[in-house]
Amino acid sequence: MSNSRLIKISKFLSKYLRHTPEEIGIKLSPGGWVAVDELLIACINHKFPITREELEEVVATSDKKRFAFDSTLTLIRANQGHSTQVDLQLEPVVPPKVLYHGTGKTSVDAIMQTGISKMSRHHVHLSSDISTAKIVGARHGKPVIFAVDAGVMYAVGYIFYCSDNGVWLVDHVPPEYLHCI
């Protein structure tokens, strides 16, 4: 399958598994899951047919591991990044001492004032390494990386989660826990 086809499928899945499932007539169950057969039928009905093989390839080759199958391979979900209401059934976990957040240079002043907010998503997304944060930041212009004192935040009561694809999640990062690097 061509790389451009993989990208189109990934974008289609991101839109409907993370943001507007109702637009193609699917409903996410707890955990964000939807039956693979239901999704494939919805894709056909909305003039964007995807084969089971293409779906498996997108899940297997996505560089960010955006999607996952359940253990039976009959359900699929987006791992994080939802703006639609869904219970992701994530369990709280102890974060590393430091996590990272990448953003564009134009957002730095606002972040230093108010911290990092989840905006329309369920959580703030953090990375465990600088290189991933830099890639994320580059999507928003010249990248700027913040180190997040996650260990201190956790010690004072902030709850962290880690999605299946290794993205760290928290509700908010106040400015006192941020250091621009």
N, C-alpha and C positions, 0 to 999 in steps of 0.2 A: 504494500500500500504506500502511496506517495506521502511524503512528509506534509504537504499542504492538506491532504485529506485528513490525516491524523489531527492536525491543528484545528481544522473545521469541526471535526467531531468533538474534540476536547472543548472547544468554545461553546458548542451547542449543549453539551452535557453540563458544563459549568453554569450556563444560564438557567437551565431547567432543573438541575439537581440542587443548585445552591440558592437560586433567587426566585424563579417564577414557575414552579412545577404545575400550578393550576392552569397555566396558559396552554399546556399540551395535554391537560386532562389527567395528570397523575397526582397522587397524594403521597407525601412522604410519611412513613410510619415512624414510631420512636426509633431514634438512632439515625434518622435520615434515610432509611432504607426504602427501596422500591423494587418490586419484582422485575427481574430482567425482561421477562416476556412482556409484561405490561409496558415497560419503557420502550421496547423495540416496536410494539404495536403503535404506541403513541407517536414514535418517530415517523413511522410509515404514514399515519393519519395526518401528520403535519408536514408532509412533503420533504422529509429528510430521512430517508430510509438508511438504517445502519444494520449491518449484518452482525451476527453473534461474534464472528471472527474479528471483525473490525473493533467491536467493543472490547473484546479480550486484549487486542493489541494496544488500544489506547490505555487501558488500565495497566498493562504490563510495562509499557514503554514511557509513560508520562514521567518527565524528569522531576516533577514535583510530587509525584504520587498523589495526585488530586483525588483519585477515585479508588474504591476498593470493592471487591466482592466479599460476600460472607463466606463461611467455610464450606457451604453447600454449592456455591457458585450460582445460586438462584436469585440472590439479591445483590443490588449495587447501591452505592452511595458516594456522595462527595465527602471527603474526609474533614473538611472545615471550610470556612469562608462563606457560610450561609448568611443571607440577609432575611430569608423567610423564617417564620417561627417554626422551630423544630427542636425537639429534645435530643441532643446528640449523645446522651447517655455516657458522658465522659466521667471518669473517676479522677478526683483530685490526686495530684502527685507532688512530691518534693522536687522543686526545680534545682538546676545547677546554681552555683553562686552568682554567675553572671550569664545573662542572655543578651541578645543584640536585636536592635530594630533599625531597619534601613528605611530612609525616607528621602524625599527631594529637598534640596537646599531651601526652597521657598517655604517649606513648612517648619523650619528650625525655630524661628522666633515664637510662633504660636505654641509649639511643643514645649519650649522652655518656660512659657507662661502657664500653660494649663496641663501639661503632661501629654501622654499618648492616649487618645480616646478610641473606642471601638467603632465610632461613627455608625454606619448602618449595619455593621456586622454584629455577630454575637459576642466576639472577643477581639482584643488586641492580639495581633500575630507577632510572635518573637521567634528568633532563630538561635540555635545553639552555637553558631559559628559566624564569624565576620564575613566570610566570602558569600554566604547565602544572603545575609542582610544587605550586602553591597548590591547584589543582583536585584533584590526587591527594591532598594532605594533608586536604582537606575531607571526603574519603570516610571519614576516620578520626576525625572530630570537629573541634574548633577547629584549623585548619591552622597548622603551624609549618614554616618553610622552612630547610633547611640548605644552605649553599654548600659544595661539595666541591672541594678542591684537586686536581682531576683531572690537571692538568699535572705537578704535583709527584709524585703517585702514579705516573703513567706513567714519569717520569724515574727512579724508584727500582725499577721493574720490574713494576708492576701492569699487567695486560692488560685493555684495554677493547675492546668491540664496539659496533657501532651496528646495531640491527635495521632492517629495511626501512621501518618507520614512524617512524624517528628517535628511538627510545628507546635511551638509552645503557645498556650493561650491563657489570657488573664483579662479581667474586666476593664482595668484601667491601670495606667502607670503614671503616678503623680510625678511632677518635675523633680522633686527632691531625691528620687531614685534613679535619675538619668545623668549620664556623663557623655558629652559629645566627644567622639574619638576621631 
